[in-house]
Amino acid sequence: MSEATNPPVVTLFELYGAGATTIGEKVAERLGLPFHGQAFSSGQIAGDSGAAAGDEENTAVLSNVLSLLGGAYNTLEDREVVGTQEQKYELIADNTRKVKQYAQQGGVIMGRNGAVILADRPNSLHVLLTGDVEDRVKRAAKRLGISDAESAKRRASEEDVRRQMSKTLYGWDPTSPDRYDMLINTSRVSIDAAVNAIVDAIQHRNA
């Protein structure tokens, strides 16, 4: 199939604070293609009422997903609990549809289990971003405008929630490297170097 049929797609999954948003936006700009952000923000997962107020529909979806994981994960109140396989199927189908729609446009897709959904799609590159925990906590604190202590607290819970989401809905561990084409440690590789490496890799993916 031609590139016109399958424009370049890069999927990104990060361990909390590894710089995926900055890297993803820069990669998308370099490729001249769209950037598709996370389905759920860090603030929404943390139960930040301000973040939730910005997108009530998305927050309702997140609440349904979290309810599938059990009471320990459901930080959002006053939502119906998802209790049926049919509802679980609907969540999976809706996310899968969105990811495939994004892929038709090409560009960078953050999270959303894109590495699994698009595993066999031509002209696609799947990237895992990691780094030293302390570096990641500080980077996220600066980006989100929160304290290092709050960022450290979020890291522990958010990484667990995102991992459990993927295991529950798609049956995989997004932190395991075997689904990815590249793993980049942003404690050792600069943001710009990571962007250059990803752009070069997707441009030569099928060469």
C-alpha positions as CSV (number, residue, x, y, z in Angstrom):
1,M,0.0,0.0,0.0
2,S,1.1,3.5,-0.7
3,E,1.9,6.3,1.8
4,A,-1.1,8.1,0.6
5,T,-3.2,5.1,1.8
6,N,-1.3,4.8,5.0
7,P,0.3,8.1,6.0
8,P,3.0,7.9,8.7
9,V,1.8,7.1,12.2
10,V,3.8,7.2,15.4
11,T,2.3,5.8,18.6
12,L,3.8,6.9,21.9
13,F,3.4,5.5,25.3
14,E,5.3,7.0,28.2
15,L,6.0,6.2,31.7
16,Y,4.8,9.2,33.7
17,G,6.8,12.3,33.0
18,A,9.0,10.9,30.2
19,G,8.2,13.9,27.9
20,A,5.7,12.3,25.5
21,T,3.6,15.4,24.9
22,T,6.5,17.6,24.1
23,I,8.2,15.0,21.9
24,G,4.9,14.0,20.2
25,E,4.0,17.6,19.3
26,K,7.5,18.2,17.9
27,V,7.4,15.0,15.9
28,A,4.0,15.8,14.5
29,E,5.2,19.3,13.5
30,R,8.2,17.9,11.8
31,L,6.1,15.4,9.9
32,G,3.4,18.0,9.1
33,L,0.7,15.7,10.5
34,P,-1.8,15.9,13.4
35,F,-1.0,15.3,17.1
36,H,-3.6,13.2,18.9
37,G,-3.2,13.6,22.7
38,Q,-4.0,11.2,25.5
39,A,-7.6,10.2,26.0
40,F,-7.3,11.1,29.7
41,S,-5.1,13.7,31.2
42,S,-3.0,13.3,34.3
43,G,-5.3,15.7,36.1
44,Q,-8.4,13.7,35.2
45,I,-6.9,10.5,36.4
46,A,-5.8,12.2,39.7
47,G,-9.5,13.3,40.2
48,D,-8.7,17.0,39.7
49,S,-12.1,18.8,39.6
50,G,-10.7,21.6,37.5
51,A,-9.5,19.1,34.9
52,A,-12.7,17.2,35.0
53,A,-14.8,20.3,34.5
54,G,-13.0,21.0,31.2
55,D,-14.4,17.9,29.5
56,E,-17.3,16.4,31.3
57,E,-18.1,13.8,28.6
58,N,-14.5,12.5,28.6
59,T,-14.5,12.4,32.4
60,A,-17.7,10.3,32.4
61,V,-15.9,7.8,30.0
62,L,-12.9,7.7,32.3
63,S,-15.2,7.0,35.3
64,N,-16.7,4.1,33.5
65,V,-13.2,2.7,32.6
66,L,-12.0,3.2,36.2
67,S,-15.1,1.4,37.6
68,L,-14.1,-1.7,35.5
69,L,-10.8,-1.7,37.5
70,G,-12.5,-1.9,40.9
71,G,-13.2,0.5,43.7
72,A,-9.6,1.2,44.5
73,Y,-9.1,2.9,41.2
74,N,-12.4,4.8,40.9
75,T,-11.5,8.3,42.2
76,L,-14.4,10.0,40.4
77,E,-17.7,10.1,42.3
78,D,-21.4,9.9,41.5
79,R,-21.0,7.9,38.3
80,E,-22.7,4.7,37.3
81,V,-20.6,1.6,37.7
82,V,-19.8,-0.3,34.6
83,G,-20.8,-3.9,35.3
84,T,-21.4,-5.7,32.1
85,Q,-19.3,-7.2,29.3
86,E,-21.5,-5.3,26.8
87,Q,-20.4,-2.0,28.3
88,K,-16.8,-3.1,28.4
89,Y,-17.1,-4.1,24.7
90,E,-18.5,-0.6,23.9
91,L,-15.6,1.1,25.6
92,I,-13.1,-1.0,23.7
93,A,-14.9,-0.5,20.4
94,D,-15.2,3.2,20.8
95,N,-11.5,3.6,21.6
96,T,-10.4,1.3,18.7
97,R,-12.6,3.2,16.3
98,K,-11.1,6.6,17.3
99,V,-7.5,5.2,17.0
100,K,-8.2,3.9,13.5
101,Q,-9.8,7.2,12.5
102,Y,-6.7,9.0,13.8
103,A,-4.5,6.6,11.8
104,Q,-6.3,7.4,8.6
105,Q,-5.1,11.0,9.1
106,G,-1.6,10.0,10.1
107,G,0.4,11.7,12.7
108,V,1.3,11.0,16.4
109,I,-1.1,9.1,18.6
110,M,-0.4,9.2,22.4
111,G,-1.5,6.3,24.5
112,R,-4.9,4.9,23.6
113,N,-3.4,1.4,23.2
114,G,-2.3,2.4,19.7
115,A,0.7,0.0,19.7
116,V,-1.7,-3.0,19.9
117,I,-4.6,-1.6,17.8
118,L,-2.2,-0.6,15.0
119,A,0.3,-3.4,15.4
120,D,0.0,-4.7,11.9
121,R,-0.6,-1.3,10.2
122,P,2.1,-0.4,7.5
123,N,4.1,2.8,7.9
124,S,3.7,2.9,11.7
125,L,6.3,3.2,14.4
126,H,5.6,2.3,18.0
127,V,7.7,4.0,20.7
128,L,8.0,3.6,24.5
129,L,9.4,6.5,26.4
130,T,11.0,5.9,29.8
131,G,13.6,7.5,32.1
132,D,14.9,7.9,35.6
133,V,12.0,8.2,38.1
134,E,13.3,11.4,39.7
135,D,13.9,13.0,36.3
136,R,10.4,12.1,35.2
137,V,8.7,13.4,38.4
138,K,10.5,16.7,38.1
139,R,9.7,17.1,34.4
140,A,6.0,16.4,35.0
141,A,5.8,18.7,38.0
142,K,7.2,21.6,35.9
143,R,4.9,20.9,33.0
144,L,1.8,20.5,35.1
145,G,2.5,23.3,37.5
146,I,2.4,21.1,40.7
147,S,4.9,20.4,43.4
148,D,7.5,17.6,43.2
149,A,5.7,15.9,46.1
150,E,2.4,15.9,44.3
151,S,4.0,14.8,41.1
152,A,5.6,11.9,42.8
153,K,2.3,10.9,44.3
154,R,0.6,11.1,40.8
155,R,3.4,9.1,39.2
156,A,2.8,6.1,41.4
157,S,-1.0,6.0,41.0
158,E,-1.2,7.1,37.4
159,E,1.3,4.5,36.1
160,D,-0.7,1.8,37.9
161,V,-4.0,3.1,36.5
162,R,-2.8,3.4,32.9
163,R,-1.3,-0.1,33.1
164,Q,-4.4,-1.6,34.5
165,M,-6.6,0.1,31.9
166,S,-4.6,-1.6,29.1
167,K,-4.6,-5.0,30.8
168,T,-8.3,-4.8,31.5
169,L,-9.5,-3.5,28.1
170,Y,-6.8,-4.9,25.7
171,G,-5.0,-7.7,27.7
172,W,-1.5,-6.3,27.5
173,D,1.0,-4.5,29.6
174,P,1.9,-1.2,27.9
175,T,5.2,-0.9,29.9
176,S,6.6,-4.1,28.5
177,P,9.0,-3.3,25.6
178,D,8.1,-6.3,23.3
179,R,5.3,-4.4,21.5
180,Y,7.5,-1.4,20.5
181,D,9.9,-0.7,17.7
182,M,11.9,1.8,19.8
183,L,12.5,2.5,23.5
184,I,14.0,5.9,24.4
185,N,15.3,6.8,27.8
186,T,14.8,10.6,28.1
187,S,17.1,10.8,31.1
188,R,19.9,9.9,28.7
189,V,18.7,11.2,25.4
190,S,17.6,14.8,25.0
191,I,14.1,15.7,23.9
192,D,15.5,17.0,20.5
193,A,17.6,13.9,20.0
194,A,14.5,11.8,20.7
195,V,12.5,13.7,18.2
196,N,15.2,13.4,15.6
197,A,15.5,9.6,16.2
198,I,11.7,9.1,15.9
199,V,11.4,11.2,12.8
200,D,14.3,9.5,11.1
201,A,12.9,6.0,12.0
202,I,9.4,6.6,10.7
203,Q,10.7,8.2,7.5
204,H,12.9,5.2,6.8
205,R,10.4,2.6,8.3
206,N,9.8,0.9,5.0
207,A,13.0,1.8,3.2
